[in-house]
Amino acid sequence: MPGPRGMRGGYLTEEEKANKPKVTKELLIRVFSYLKPYWKQLILALGCILISSALRLLPTVLTGRIIDEGLIGRDLDILVKLIILFLAVTVGAEVIGVLESYLNSWIAQHITYDMRNKMYAHLQQMSQRFFTTNNQGDIITRMTSDISGVQSTIANTFSSILSNSMTLIVAVIAMYQKNWVLATIGILIVPLFTIPTRSAGKTRWELTREAQEVNDEVNGLLNETLSVSGQLLVKLFGKEKYEYEKYEAANGRMVKLNIKESMAGRWFRVVLSTLSSVGPMALYLVGGILMMKYDADLTVGDITVLVSLLGRMYGPVNSLLNIQVEWIRSMALFTRIFEYYDMPVEVKNKENPVIPEKAYGNVVFENVDFSYDETRQILKNVSFELKSGNSVAIVGPSGSGKSTMVNLIPRLYDVTGGSVKFDGVDVRDLDLGYLRSNVGVVTQETYLFNGTIKENLLYAKPDATDAEIEEALKKANIYDFVMSQENKLDTMVGNRGLKLSGGEKQRISIARILLRDPALLIFDEATSALDSISESKIQEAIDPLIESRTSILIAHRLSTILSADEILVVKDGQIVERGVHDELVKAGGVYTELYETQFSKALKQMSEKDKQ
C-alpha cells in the first residue's frame, strides 16, 4: 500500500481547486494537436496497451484450467503445457509492456522537446518588459517543471486511462463468461472497496497537509533563529527562552500530527485488509452454494479465477477514480504553458524590414513618449539629435528615465508615442538583427557567461581572429591583465564572472562590444558601481572611444560628461536643459544642482591632480 505521502496525488489543494481550468473543446484540440506529428508511434503504443492489458489477465484465466484440468483432472501432459503457456504469456505481456513503456516515453520526450523548443524560442522574442515585469522563477518553472509535468501526463495519465479501462473491460468479460451471478456479486463489491480507500486517503491527505504547514513553520524558526544574524539578534535581546518555547510548541504540534497520520494509515489498512478478504470469501461462499446446492456448472478453478480477477480489479478502479484529479492537474499545466505561448510578441520585425548597406550611428528622437503601463508615463515629448561621430551625455536624478531613453534605440522596448530614428529610418522599420548589431551597450550590471574570457568575447563575433581579440582588449585597457593570467584568454571567469573584479568584468564587456564594432556605443552608468581605481582604468578605455565613435553616455563622472559634445539634462522623463557644461552651470537649473551636489567635488579633485 502507498505510504502517507503517496495518497496526496488523489486530492486537489485549495489553490488547485480555486484555479481549476475550464476544459473546453478548443483546449482539448490544442492539447491533442501535439500528438498529431507522432500518430504512428501513438497507434503502436495504443496497440501495445490493449494487447498487454489482455495478456496480463490471461495467466489468471489459465490458473483455473491448471487447477481443473491439470491438478484435479490429474493430467500431467496438460498441466505441463498449461504451465509453459502460462509462462510464455507472462513473458510476452512483460515484453510488450516494455515496448509500451518505451513508446510512451519516446512520445512524451519528443512532445516535451517540441514544447521546450517552442517555449524557449517564444521567450527569446519577448520584449524586455516581459522579463522586468514577470517573476524569473515563474518563467523558469514554465520552462522546466510545467513542461516536465506535461511529459508525465502524456507518458502516464493517458496510458493509465487506457490500460486500466482495458483491464476492467477484459476482467468483467472474463468473469461473466465464467458465471454471471458471481461476476455481478464481484462488481457490486468493488465500489465498497473504494469507499474506505478514498475516505482514508482524504483524511491522510489533510493530516499530511497540516503536518507540512507545521514543518514549514519549524523550518522557518530554525532558519531565522539559527542563522548568524538571527542568533545575534536573539542574544542581544535575550530572547533564547522565548524562541525555545515557540520551537517546542511547533515541534509538539508536528509530533501529534505525525502520530495521527500514522494511525490513520494503520486503521485504513485494517479496514482495507478486512474488505479485501470479504470479497473473495463472498465469492467462495456463493460459489460453494451454487456448486453444492444447485449443481451449477462451476469448478474449483472457475471460482479461483473469479476471485483472482476480482483482486485484479481493485487497482484499476482506484486509479480511474483518481484520474479526474490527475486530468485537472494536467489541464492546468497545459493552460499555464499556453498562457505563455499566447503572450503577444511586442517587439518584432515587420514583414519586409529595412537593411541598409552601412550604418553611421545617427540617432534622432522625435517627440518620444513611453510608458510601461497606463498608470505612469516614463518619457514625455523627448526630442534630440545625435550626429555620426559626436557624443552626447545624459544626466539627471535617479529614476528620471535616462536608461529608458537609450533602451528604446536597440528596441528593448518600443515607443508609445513619437519615433526613434537610426540613420534616418524609424527603428521599428529596421531589421532587428541589423539594428542590434550596430548598437553596442555597456551597462552598469555586467553579465559574463560561465566560460573562458575568449568564449565571452567570441559571443559578440564568433569568427573573430586572435589579432582582433587582442586589439579589442587593448582598446578596453584590459590586455595586460588578461595576458598576465596563467591561462591567458582561456582563463575561466566563473558563474556571472565572479572570479573577476567588477572593473575587470566591465573592461572585458567593453572589449566584447568593441569586437562587434557597432556604429553607436552606449555607456549606461558603466563605472558607477566601481571603486576609484577600477573606475579610472575604465575611464582610460572610454575616453578615446568617445573621441573616435558616435557615443551616448549616461554618467555620474564629471570628466566623462565634459568630454561629450552636448549634455542633456533629464528630469521626470523630460529633457529640461541642454547645452555644454559652462552654460548649464550658469543657468542655475537642474544641472547646477547636480553640479553642486555631485560634480564640483570631482572637478576640484581633477584640478588638484592637474597641478601635481
C-alpha positions as CSV (number, residue, x, y, z in Angstrom):
1,M,0.0,0.0,0.0
2,P,1.2,3.6,-0.6
3,G,2.5,5.5,2.3
4,P,1.0,8.7,3.6
5,R,2.8,10.9,1.1
6,G,1.6,8.5,-1.7
7,M,-2.0,9.3,-1.0
8,R,-1.5,13.0,-1.8
9,G,-1.8,12.6,-5.6
10,G,-5.6,11.8,-5.3
11,Y,-6.7,15.1,-3.9
12,L,-6.6,18.7,-5.1
13,T,-5.2,21.5,-2.9
14,E,-7.3,24.5,-2.2
15,E,-5.2,26.5,-4.6
16,E,-5.7,23.9,-7.3
17,K,-9.5,23.9,-6.7
18,A,-9.6,27.7,-6.9
19,N,-7.6,27.7,-10.1
20,K,-9.2,24.7,-11.7
21,P,-9.0,25.3,-15.5
22,K,-12.1,25.3,-17.7
23,V,-11.7,22.4,-20.0
24,T,-13.1,23.4,-23.4
25,K,-13.2,21.7,-26.8
26,E,-10.7,24.2,-28.1
27,L,-8.3,23.4,-25.2
28,L,-8.5,19.7,-25.8
29,I,-8.0,20.1,-29.6
30,R,-4.9,22.2,-28.8
31,V,-3.6,19.6,-26.3
32,F,-4.1,16.7,-28.7
33,S,-2.5,18.7,-31.6
34,Y,0.9,17.9,-30.0
35,L,0.2,14.2,-30.5
36,K,-0.5,14.6,-34.2
37,P,3.1,14.5,-35.5
38,Y,3.6,11.2,-33.7
39,W,0.3,9.5,-34.7
40,K,2.1,6.4,-36.0
41,Q,4.0,5.8,-32.7
42,L,0.8,6.6,-30.8
43,I,-1.2,3.9,-32.7
44,L,1.6,1.4,-32.0
45,A,1.6,2.4,-28.3
46,L,-2.2,2.0,-28.1
47,G,-1.9,-1.4,-29.6
48,C,0.7,-2.4,-27.1
49,I,-1.5,-1.1,-24.3
50,L,-4.5,-3.1,-25.4
51,I,-2.5,-6.3,-26.0
52,S,-0.5,-6.2,-22.8
53,S,-3.7,-5.4,-20.7
54,A,-5.4,-8.5,-22.2
55,L,-2.3,-10.7,-21.9
56,R,-1.7,-9.7,-18.2
57,L,-5.2,-11.2,-17.3
58,L,-4.7,-14.4,-19.4
59,P,-2.5,-16.1,-16.8
60,T,-5.3,-15.6,-14.2
61,V,-7.7,-17.4,-16.6
62,L,-5.1,-20.1,-17.2
63,T,-4.8,-20.7,-13.5
64,G,-8.4,-22.1,-13.5
65,R,-7.5,-24.6,-16.2
66,I,-4.3,-25.6,-14.4
67,I,-6.4,-26.4,-11.3
68,D,-9.3,-28.1,-13.0
69,E,-7.6,-29.9,-16.0
70,G,-4.1,-30.4,-14.7
71,L,-4.3,-30.9,-10.9
72,I,-7.9,-32.1,-10.2
73,G,-8.0,-33.9,-13.6
74,R,-4.6,-35.4,-12.8
75,D,-3.4,-34.9,-16.4
76,L,0.4,-34.2,-16.3
77,D,0.7,-33.6,-20.1
78,I,-2.0,-30.8,-20.0
79,L,-0.5,-29.5,-16.7
80,V,3.0,-29.0,-18.3
81,K,1.5,-27.5,-21.5
82,L,-0.6,-25.0,-19.5
83,I,2.3,-24.1,-17.2
84,I,4.5,-23.4,-20.3
85,L,1.7,-21.4,-21.9
86,F,1.3,-19.5,-18.6
87,L,5.0,-18.6,-18.5
88,A,5.1,-17.7,-22.2
89,V,2.0,-15.4,-21.9
90,T,3.6,-13.8,-18.8
91,V,6.9,-13.1,-20.6
92,G,5.1,-11.9,-23.7
93,A,3.0,-9.5,-21.6
94,E,6.1,-8.1,-19.9
95,V,8.0,-7.8,-23.2
96,I,5.1,-5.9,-24.8
97,G,4.8,-3.8,-21.6
98,V,8.5,-2.8,-22.0
99,L,7.8,-1.8,-25.6
100,E,4.7,0.1,-24.5
101,S,6.8,1.9,-21.8
102,Y,9.4,2.8,-24.4
103,L,6.9,4.2,-26.8
104,N,5.1,6.2,-24.1
105,S,8.5,7.6,-23.0
106,W,9.6,8.3,-26.6
107,I,6.4,10.1,-27.5
108,A,6.4,12.1,-24.2
109,Q,10.0,13.1,-24.6
110,H,9.6,14.2,-28.2
111,I,6.5,16.2,-27.4
112,T,8.1,18.0,-24.5
113,Y,11.2,18.5,-26.7
114,D,9.0,20.3,-29.1
115,M,7.3,22.3,-26.4
116,R,10.5,23.4,-24.7
117,N,12.0,24.5,-28.0
118,K,8.8,26.4,-28.9
119,M,8.7,28.0,-25.4
120,Y,12.4,29.0,-25.5
121,A,12.1,30.5,-28.9
122,H,9.0,32.4,-27.9
123,L,10.6,33.7,-24.7
124,Q,13.7,34.9,-26.7
125,Q,11.3,37.1,-28.7
126,M,9.7,38.7,-25.7
127,S,10.5,42.3,-25.0
128,Q,12.5,43.5,-22.0
129,R,9.2,44.5,-20.4
130,F,8.2,40.8,-20.1
131,F,11.4,40.0,-18.2
132,T,11.2,43.0,-15.9
133,T,7.5,42.5,-15.0
134,N,7.4,38.7,-14.7
135,N,9.0,36.8,-11.9
136,Q,12.1,35.0,-13.1
137,G,11.3,31.9,-11.0
138,D,7.9,31.7,-12.7
139,I,9.4,31.9,-16.1
140,I,11.9,29.1,-15.3
141,T,9.1,27.0,-13.8
142,R,7.0,27.2,-17.0
143,M,10.1,26.1,-18.9
144,T,11.0,23.2,-16.6
145,S,8.5,21.9,-14.1
146,D,5.4,22.6,-16.0
147,I,6.6,21.1,-19.3
148,S,8.1,18.1,-17.3
149,G,4.6,17.7,-15.8
150,V,3.2,17.5,-19.3
151,Q,5.7,14.7,-20.0
152,S,4.4,12.8,-17.0
153,T,0.8,13.4,-18.2
154,I,1.5,12.0,-21.7
155,A,3.6,9.1,-20.5
156,N,1.4,8.1,-17.5
157,T,-2.1,9.6,-17.3
158,F,-3.2,8.9,-20.9
159,S,-1.8,5.4,-20.9
160,S,-3.1,4.8,-17.4
161,I,-6.7,5.6,-18.5
162,L,-6.4,3.2,-21.5
163,S,-4.7,0.3,-19.7
164,N,-6.9,0.5,-16.6
165,S,-10.0,0.7,-18.7
166,M,-8.9,-2.2,-20.8
167,T,-8.0,-4.3,-17.7
168,L,-11.5,-3.7,-16.3
169,I,-13.3,-4.5,-19.5
170,V,-11.4,-7.7,-20.1
171,A,-11.8,-8.7,-16.4
172,V,-15.5,-8.1,-16.5
173,I,-16.0,-10.1,-19.7
174,A,-13.9,-13.0,-18.4
175,M,-15.9,-13.0,-15.1
176,Y,-19.2,-13.1,-16.9
177,Q,-18.0,-15.9,-19.1
178,K,-17.4,-18.0,-16.0
179,N,-20.6,-17.2,-14.1
180,W,-22.9,-14.2,-14.2
181,V,-24.0,-14.5,-10.6
182,L,-20.5,-14.4,-9.1
183,A,-19.5,-11.8,-11.6
184,T,-22.3,-9.5,-10.5
185,I,-21.5,-10.0,-6.9
186,G,-17.9,-9.2,-7.5
187,I,-18.7,-6.0,-9.4
188,L,-21.0,-4.9,-6.6
189,I,-18.2,-5.5,-4.0
190,V,-15.6,-3.4,-5.9
191,P,-17.2,0.0,-5.2
192,L,-17.5,-0.8,-1.5
193,F,-13.7,-1.4,-1.5
194,T,-13.1,2.1,-2.9
195,I,-15.1,4.0,-0.2
196,P,-12.7,3.5,2.7
197,T,-9.8,4.0,0.3
198,R,-10.9,7.4,-0.7
199,S,-12.2,8.4,2.8
200,A,-8.9,7.3,4.5
201,G,-6.9,8.9,1.7
202,K,-8.7,12.2,2.1
203,T,-8.1,12.1,5.9
204,R,-4.4,11.3,5.5
205,W,-4.0,14.0,2.8
206,E,-5.5,16.6,5.2
207,L,-3.2,15.5,8.0
208,T,-0.2,15.5,5.7
209,R,-1.0,19.0,4.5
210,E,-1.3,20.2,8.1
211,A,1.9,18.4,9.1
212,Q,3.7,20.1,6.1
213,E,2.4,23.5,7.2
214,V,3.8,22.9,10.8
215,N,7.0,21.5,9.3
216,D,7.4,24.7,7.3
217,E,6.8,26.7,10.4
218,V,9.5,24.8,12.2
219,N,12.0,25.2,9.3
220,G,11.2,28.9,9.3
221,L,12.0,29.2,13.0
222,L,15.3,27.3,12.5
223,N,16.3,29.4,9.5
224,E,15.6,32.7,11.4
225,T,17.0,31.8,14.8
226,L,20.0,29.7,13.9
227,S,21.4,31.9,11.2
228,V,24.3,34.2,12.1
229,S,22.2,37.4,12.0
230,G,19.2,35.7,13.7
231,Q,21.3,34.3,16.6
232,L,22.9,37.7,17.1
233,L,19.5,39.3,17.4
234,V,18.2,36.6,19.8
235,K,21.2,37.1,22.1
236,L,21.2,40.9,22.0
237,F,17.5,40.9,23.1
238,G,17.8,38.0,25.5
239,K,15.1,36.0,23.7
240,E,16.6,32.5,24.0
241,K,13.8,31.2,26.2
242,Y,11.0,32.9,24.1
243,E,12.4,31.3,20.9
244,Y,12.8,27.9,22.6
245,E,9.1,27.9,23.7
246,K,8.0,28.8,20.2
247,Y,10.0,25.9,18.8
248,E,8.9,23.5,21.5
249,A,5.2,24.3,20.8
250,A,5.6,23.9,17.0
251,N,7.6,20.7,17.4
252,G,4.9,19.3,19.7
253,R,2.1,20.0,17.1
254,M,4.2,18.3,14.4
255,V,4.6,15.2,16.6
256,K,0.9,14.9,17.3
257,L,0.0,15.3,13.6
258,N,2.6,12.7,12.6
259,I,1.1,10.2,15.1
260,K,-2.4,10.9,13.8
261,E,-1.3,10.5,10.3
262,S,0.4,7.2,11.1
263,M,-2.6,5.8,13.0
264,A,-5.0,6.9,10.2
265,G,-2.9,4.8,7.8
266,R,-2.9,1.9,10.3
267,W,-6.7,1.8,10.7
268,F,-7.1,2.3,6.9
269,R,-5.0,-0.9,6.4
270,V,-7.2,-2.8,8.9
271,V,-10.4,-1.8,7.1
272,L,-8.8,-2.5,3.7
273,S,-7.4,-5.9,4.7
274,T,-10.9,-6.9,6.1
275,L,-12.7,-5.8,2.9
276,S,-10.2,-7.4,0.6
277,S,-10.9,-10.6,2.4
278,V,-14.7,-10.1,2.3
279,G,-14.8,-10.1,-1.5
280,P,-13.1,-13.4,-2.1
281,M,-14.9,-15.0,0.8
282,A,-18.2,-13.9,-0.6
283,L,-17.4,-15.5,-4.0
284,Y,-16.2,-18.7,-2.3
285,L,-19.4,-18.8,-0.2
286,V,-21.8,-18.1,-3.1
287,G,-19.8,-20.3,-5.5
288,G,-19.9,-23.1,-3.0
289,I,-23.6,-22.8,-2.5
290,L,-24.1,-22.8,-6.3
291,M,-21.9,-25.9,-6.7
292,M,-23.3,-27.9,-3.7
293,K,-26.9,-26.9,-3.5
294,Y,-27.8,-26.1,-7.1
295,D,-25.3,-28.2,-9.0
296,A,-24.2,-25.2,-11.0
297,D,-21.8,-25.6,-13.9
298,L,-18.9,-24.3,-11.8
299,T,-15.5,-25.8,-11.0
300,V,-12.9,-25.0,-8.3
301,G,-10.7,-23.5,-11.0
302,D,-13.6,-21.2,-12.1
303,I,-14.1,-19.8,-8.6
304,T,-10.3,-19.4,-8.2
305,V,-10.2,-17.4,-11.5
306,L,-13.2,-15.3,-10.4
307,V,-11.5,-14.4,-7.1
308,S,-8.2,-13.6,-8.8
309,L,-10.0,-11.4,-11.4
310,L,-11.8,-9.6,-8.6
311,G,-8.5,-8.8,-6.9
312,R,-7.1,-7.5,-10.2
313,M,-10.0,-5.0,-10.5
314,Y,-9.3,-3.1,-7.3
315,G,-6.2,-1.3,-8.5
316,P,-7.6,-0.1,-11.9
317,V,-10.9,1.1,-10.2
318,N,-9.0,3.2,-7.6
319,S,-6.7,4.5,-10.3
320,L,-9.6,5.6,-12.6
321,L,-11.4,7.2,-9.6
322,N,-8.3,9.4,-9.1
323,I,-7.9,10.1,-12.8
324,Q,-10.1,13.1,-12.6
325,V,-7.6,14.8,-10.2
326,E,-4.7,14.0,-12.5
327,W,-6.7,15.1,-15.5
328,I,-7.4,18.5,-13.9
329,R,-3.8,18.9,-12.9
330,S,-2.7,18.0,-16.5
331,M,-5.1,20.5,-18.0
332,A,-3.9,23.2,-15.5
333,L,-0.3,22.6,-16.7
334,F,-1.3,22.9,-20.3
335,T,-3.3,26.0,-19.6
336,R,-0.2,27.6,-17.8
337,I,2.0,26.8,-20.8
338,F,-0.5,28.0,-23.3
339,E,-0.8,31.3,-21.4
340,Y,2.9,32.0,-22.2
341,Y,2.6,30.8,-25.8
342,D,-0.3,33.2,-26.3
343,M,1.5,36.2,-24.9
344,P,2.0,38.6,-27.8
345,V,5.5,39.4,-29.1
346,E,5.6,43.2,-28.6
347,V,8.9,43.9,-30.3
348,K,9.3,42.0,-33.6
349,N,10.4,42.5,-37.2
350,K,7.9,43.9,-39.7
351,E,7.3,41.9,-42.8
352,N,9.9,43.5,-45.0
353,P,12.4,45.2,-42.7
354,V,14.9,47.7,-43.9
355,I,18.6,46.5,-44.0
356,P,20.8,49.5,-45.1
357,E,24.2,48.7,-46.6
358,K,26.1,50.7,-44.0
359,A,25.4,52.1,-40.5
360,Y,26.7,55.5,-39.4
361,G,25.1,55.8,-36.0
362,N,22.9,58.9,-36.4
363,V,20.2,59.0,-33.8
364,V,17.1,61.2,-33.7
365,F,14.4,61.2,-31.1
366,E,11.2,62.9,-32.3
367,N,8.6,63.7,-29.7
368,V,9.1,60.4,-27.9
369,D,6.6,59.2,-25.3
370,F,7.0,56.0,-23.4
371,S,5.2,54.2,-20.5
372,Y,5.4,50.7,-19.1
373,D,1.7,50.7,-18.3
374,E,-1.2,53.2,-18.4
375,T,-0.7,54.3,-14.8
376,R,2.7,56.1,-15.2
377,Q,4.3,57.8,-18.1
378,I,8.1,57.5,-18.1
379,L,9.1,59.7,-21.0
380,K,7.3,62.8,-22.3
381,N,7.9,64.5,-25.6
382,V,11.6,63.8,-25.7
383,S,13.4,65.2,-28.8
384,F,17.1,65.4,-29.6
385,E,19.6,64.5,-32.4
386,L,23.0,62.8,-32.3
387,K,25.0,63.0,-35.4
388,S,27.6,60.4,-36.5
389,G,31.0,61.0,-34.8
390,N,29.6,63.1,-32.0
391,S,28.8,62.2,-28.4
392,V,26.0,63.2,-26.0
393,A,25.9,62.8,-22.2
394,I,22.6,62.3,-20.5
395,V,22.5,63.3,-16.8
396,G,19.7,63.6,-14.3
397,P,18.3,62.4,-10.9
398,S,17.8,58.7,-10.3
399,G,14.6,57.4,-11.9
400,S,14.3,60.3,-14.4
401,G,14.2,58.0,-17.4
402,K,17.8,58.1,-18.7
403,S,18.2,54.3,-19.1
404,T,14.8,54.0,-20.7
405,M,15.8,56.5,-23.3
406,V,18.8,54.5,-24.5
407,N,16.9,51.2,-24.3
408,L,14.5,52.5,-26.9
409,I,17.3,52.7,-29.5
410,P,18.0,48.9,-29.8
411,R,14.3,48.3,-29.3
412,L,14.4,46.6,-26.0
413,Y,11.1,48.5,-25.7
414,D,9.1,50.3,-28.4
415,V,8.0,53.9,-28.0
416,T,4.3,54.5,-27.1
417,G,4.4,57.9,-29.0
418,G,6.7,59.7,-31.4
419,S,9.6,57.9,-33.0
420,V,13.3,56.9,-32.7
421,K,15.3,57.0,-35.9
422,F,18.6,55.4,-36.6
423,D,20.3,56.8,-39.7
424,G,17.1,58.4,-40.8
425,V,15.0,55.2,-40.5
426,D,12.4,54.5,-37.8
427,V,13.9,51.7,-35.7
428,R,10.6,49.8,-35.9
429,D,11.2,49.6,-39.7
430,L,14.8,48.3,-39.4
431,D,15.7,44.7,-39.3
432,L,16.2,43.8,-35.6
433,G,19.4,41.8,-36.2
434,Y,20.9,44.7,-38.2
435,L,19.8,47.3,-35.6
436,R,21.2,45.5,-32.6
437,S,24.4,44.5,-34.3
438,N,25.1,48.3,-34.8
439,V,24.2,49.4,-31.3
440,G,26.6,48.4,-28.6
441,V,25.5,48.8,-25.0
442,V,27.8,48.7,-21.9
443,T,25.6,48.5,-18.8
444,Q,26.2,49.1,-15.1
445,E,25.5,45.4,-14.3
446,T,28.0,43.5,-16.5
447,Y,27.0,39.9,-17.3
448,L,29.5,37.3,-18.3
449,F,28.7,33.7,-19.1
450,N,30.3,30.9,-17.2
451,G,33.2,30.1,-19.5
452,T,36.6,31.5,-20.6
453,I,37.4,35.1,-21.4
454,K,37.8,34.1,-25.0
455,E,34.4,32.4,-25.2
456,N,32.8,35.5,-23.7
457,L,34.5,37.8,-26.3
458,L,33.5,35.5,-29.2
459,Y,29.9,35.8,-28.1
460,A,30.0,39.1,-29.9
461,K,31.8,37.9,-33.0
462,P,32.2,34.1,-33.3
463,D,34.7,34.3,-36.3
464,A,37.0,37.0,-34.7
465,T,40.7,36.4,-35.2
466,D,43.2,36.4,-32.3
467,A,44.6,39.7,-33.6
468,E,41.1,41.3,-33.5
469,I,40.6,40.0,-30.0
470,E,43.9,41.4,-28.8
471,E,43.2,44.8,-30.4
472,A,39.8,44.9,-28.6
473,L,41.4,44.0,-25.3
474,K,44.0,46.8,-25.7
475,K,41.3,49.4,-26.5
476,A,39.4,48.3,-23.5
477,N,42.5,48.7,-21.3
478,I,42.4,45.0,-20.2
479,Y,45.0,43.4,-22.4
480,D,47.8,43.4,-19.8
481,F,45.6,41.8,-17.2
482,V,44.4,39.0,-19.5
483,M,48.0,38.2,-20.7
484,S,49.2,38.1,-17.1
485,Q,46.8,35.3,-16.2
486,E,48.2,31.7,-16.3
487,N,45.8,30.6,-19.0
488,K,45.5,34.0,-20.7
489,L,42.4,34.0,-22.9
490,D,41.4,30.6,-21.7
491,T,41.1,31.9,-18.1
492,M,37.7,30.8,-16.6
493,V,35.6,33.8,-15.4
494,G,33.3,31.8,-13.2
495,N,29.5,32.0,-12.9
496,R,28.4,35.5,-13.9
497,G,32.1,36.4,-13.9
498,L,32.5,36.1,-10.2
499,K,36.2,35.2,-10.5
500,L,36.9,38.7,-11.8
501,S,36.6,42.1,-10.1
502,G,33.9,44.5,-11.1
503,G,36.4,46.6,-13.1
504,E,37.9,43.6,-14.9
505,K,34.4,42.4,-15.9
506,Q,33.4,45.8,-17.1
507,R,36.5,46.2,-19.3
508,I,36.0,42.7,-20.8
509,S,32.4,43.7,-21.6
510,I,33.8,46.8,-23.3
511,A,36.2,44.7,-25.3
512,R,33.3,42.4,-26.2
513,I,31.3,45.4,-27.6
514,L,34.3,46.7,-29.5
515,L,34.9,43.3,-31.1
516,R,31.4,43.7,-32.6
517,D,32.4,47.1,-33.9
518,P,29.0,48.8,-33.7
519,A,28.2,52.2,-35.3
520,L,26.9,53.5,-32.0
521,L,28.3,53.0,-28.5
522,I,26.1,53.5,-25.4
523,F,27.6,53.6,-21.9
524,D,24.9,53.3,-19.3
525,E,26.4,54.2,-15.9
526,A,29.4,51.9,-16.9
527,T,31.5,53.0,-13.9
528,S,29.0,53.9,-11.2
529,A,29.3,50.7,-9.1
530,L,33.1,50.6,-9.1
531,D,35.9,51.7,-6.8
532,S,38.0,54.7,-7.9
533,I,41.0,52.7,-9.2
534,S,38.7,50.4,-11.4
535,E,36.7,53.5,-12.5
536,S,39.9,55.2,-13.5
537,K,41.1,52.3,-15.7
538,I,37.7,52.1,-17.4
539,Q,37.7,55.8,-17.9
540,E,41.0,55.5,-19.7
541,A,39.4,53.0,-22.0
542,I,36.2,55.0,-22.6
543,D,37.8,58.5,-23.2
544,P,39.5,57.6,-26.6
545,L,36.4,55.7,-27.7
546,I,34.2,58.7,-27.1
547,E,36.5,60.8,-29.3
548,S,36.5,58.3,-32.2
549,R,33.0,56.9,-32.1
550,T,29.4,58.0,-32.0
551,S,28.5,57.7,-28.3
552,I,25.8,58.2,-25.8
553,L,26.9,58.4,-22.2
554,I,24.8,58.1,-19.1
555,A,27.3,59.0,-16.5
556,H,27.9,60.4,-13.0
557,R,31.6,61.1,-13.6
558,L,32.2,64.8,-14.5
559,S,35.2,64.0,-16.8
560,T,33.0,61.8,-18.9
561,I,30.3,64.4,-19.1
562,L,32.8,67.2,-20.0
563,S,34.1,65.2,-23.0
564,A,30.7,65.0,-24.6
565,D,29.7,67.3,-27.4
566,E,26.3,68.0,-25.8
567,I,24.8,67.4,-22.4
568,L,21.1,66.5,-22.0
569,V,19.6,67.1,-18.5
570,V,16.6,64.8,-17.9
571,K,14.1,65.2,-15.1
572,D,10.7,63.4,-14.7
573,G,11.0,61.9,-18.2
574,Q,11.6,65.2,-20.0
575,I,14.7,67.0,-21.3
576,V,14.6,70.1,-19.2
577,E,18.0,71.5,-20.1
578,R,20.6,71.0,-22.9
579,G,24.0,72.5,-23.8
580,V,27.6,72.4,-22.7
581,H,28.9,72.3,-19.1
582,D,29.8,76.0,-18.7
583,E,26.4,77.2,-20.0
584,L,24.4,74.7,-17.9
585,V,26.3,75.6,-14.7
586,K,25.5,79.3,-15.1
587,A,21.8,78.6,-15.9
588,G,21.0,77.8,-12.3
589,G,18.7,74.9,-13.1
590,V,18.8,71.1,-12.5
591,Y,22.3,70.7,-13.9
592,T,23.6,73.4,-11.5
593,E,22.1,71.5,-8.6
594,L,23.6,68.2,-9.8
595,Y,27.0,70.0,-10.3
596,E,26.9,71.4,-6.7
597,T,25.9,68.1,-5.1
598,Q,27.8,65.6,-7.2
599,F,30.3,67.1,-9.7
600,S,32.0,70.1,-8.1
601,K,34.0,67.8,-5.7
602,A,35.1,65.7,-8.6
603,L,36.1,68.8,-10.6
604,K,38.2,70.1,-7.6
605,Q,40.0,66.7,-7.4
606,M,40.7,66.8,-11.1
607,S,42.1,70.3,-10.8
608,E,44.4,69.3,-7.9
609,K,45.6,66.3,-9.9
610,D,46.5,68.5,-12.8
611,K,48.5,70.9,-10.6
612,Q,50.5,67.9,-9.3
